[in-house]
């Protein structure tokens, strides 16, 4: 369901609920949509990000969005310079993760600086940890076990790609590609282990209820 470009109403509603529960009312959500004109307008009008950052890093981000349309290539993301969530995957864990980025940025005073430092190696680990942790906590608090399991299986490996990306910058190709690939493996192992623990908990609860 990752980058499926076919998003169910259930997934959309779960993102709506997440945004509403966190009072993120000014976030624009684009579901499998390519709208460069509107995004350039949002960039110029987003006064929550300093003009210096919007007209440098923000323009670069929008050029990337315009020239390489994710409507074709995929890649769910949150653009802090336009305050827009772009969704191409039909997984509640992923859309809430992107919502987690919006929530994280909403708490920050200097949003442009916070967005710009993302390019520094290993700094994205903080941003991604905030979004992943919030998404998983949200699903746990609402006892949405199936979505939480998907989150562990998808978000943990995805997080490890940022570890591999940071580490790969210190070695030349092709070794850098090997580092990135190897970094994902622990994420899959840990994520699937965490997901299996949820299954065990669910089964134990069912057995206890059956006894009653």
N, C-alpha and C positions, 0 to 999 in steps of 0.2 A: 504493500500500500504506500510505500515511500515514493514520492514523485509520480504518483499514479495519474495525476491531472484529472481525476474524477473524485470529487469530494462529496461525501454523503451529507444529507441534512442533519443527521445525528452529530457528526463531527463539527459542523458549523455551529450547531446549537450549543455544543459543549464549550466552544471557544467564546461564544456570546455570553454564556453563563460565567465563565472565568473572568472575562473583562468586566462584566457587571458587578460581580462579587468583589472585585478589586478597585472599583470606581475608576476604571480606565475608559472614560467616556469619550475622550478626544482622539483615541487611536483609530486610524483608518485601517480597515481590513480588506484586502483584495484576495478573493478566492479564485485562483487559477486565472488571473486577469493580467492583461498587459495594457497599461495606461500611462505612457510616458508623459503626455501633455499634462495630465492631472498631477503626476508626481513632481514635475518641474514647478508647477504652481504651489504645491505643498512645501517644496523646498524653500522657495522665495518667501513664503508667508509664515514659516515656522519660526516665530520669534523666541521660542524657548531655547533655541540653539543660537549661539553668537554668530553674527554675520561673517566673521573671519573664518570660522569653521565651515559654515554652510557654503561659502563661495570658494572654498578650496577642496576639502575632503568631501563635502556634500555634493559638489558638482561632479567630482570624480565618481562617487557612488552612483549618481544618477546617470552619468554617461555609461557606466557599466550596465546598468539596468536597461538603458535605451538601446545600446548597441548589441548586447547579448540578452535578448528577451528570455527571462526565466519561464515565461509561459511556454516556451519550447524546450529549454534546457532543464528546467526544474531548479530546486534548491530553496526550500523554505527559509525565510529570513525575516528579521526585523530591521528596518532602516531608521535609525535614530534621527537622521537629518530631516526626514519627512514625517516621522512618527507613523510609519506604515508597517503593517504585518502582511507579508506575502505568503500565501499558502498554496501548496501544490500536492500535499500528501493527505491521505485519508486516515490519519492516526491521531486520536485525541491527545496522546502523549506529546506528539510533535507540535501540534498547534498550541497546546498549553505551554510548551517550552518557549515558543516564540512570544506568547503572551507574557511569559516570565521575564523576557528581555525588556518588554515594554514597561512592566511593573518596576523592574530594576532601574531603568532610566528615569522613571517618573519620580523616584526618590532622590535622584542626584541633582545638585544645584547647577554644577557646571557640566551640562550634558555634552557640549561639543568636545571639551577636553576628555571626558570619559569615553566618548566614542572614538576619538582620534588615537588614544593610547592603545586601542585594540590591535594596532598593527605591530606593536612591540612584542617580540617573542615571549611566550609564556604568559603575558598579561591576559590574553583571552581566557585562560583557565579560570580566572576570577569571574569574568562575565558569564561564562558558560556554566560554572558551578552554581551561581546565583539562580539562573534560569532553570537549570535541571533540578536543583533542590526544591525550588518553589513548586514546579510542576508535579514532582513526585509527592510532595507533602500535601498538595491540594487534592490529589487523587486518593491518597491514603486517608485524609480526614473525611472524605466523602465515601469511603469504603467501596471505591470503584476498582475492584481487584483486577478485572480483565485489562482495564486501561493501565493500571499500575504495572502489571506484568509486562505489557508492551513497552512501557516506559523504561523499565530495567533493561529489556532486551535491545532497545534501540538507542536510548539516550546515553547509556554507559559506554558502548563502543564509540558513539559519536564524540563523546567527551575525550576519549583517548586519542582521537584523530588530532586534537589540538595539542596534546602532549607530544605526539609524533611529529606534528608540524613544527613545533618549537625546537625539538631536538634535531630534526633533520637539517635545520639551518646551519648546523655546525659541522656537517660532513658533506662532501661533494657528491653529485650523482655518479653512478647509480646507487651508491650506498644510502643516500638520503631517502630514496624510494623504499628501500628495504626497511629502514628505520620506521618510516611511516606505517608500512604494512604490519610490522611486528608489534607496533604500539597498540594496534586495534585488538589484537588477540586477547590480552588480559581483560579488556572491556567486555568482550563477548563472554568470556568465562565467568567473570564476576556477575555480569548482568543476568545471565541465565541461571546462575546459582541463586541470586536474590529472587528471581521470578519463581524458581522451584520451591523456595521457602514459603512464598505466598500460597502456592498450591497446597503445601503441607498444612499450613495454618487453616486454609479454607476447608480441607478435608477433615482436620481435627475438629473444627467447629461443627461440621455437618454430623460427624460421628457422635459428638456430645449431644447435639439436638435430637438425633435419632434415639439415643438412650433415654432421653427425657420423655 
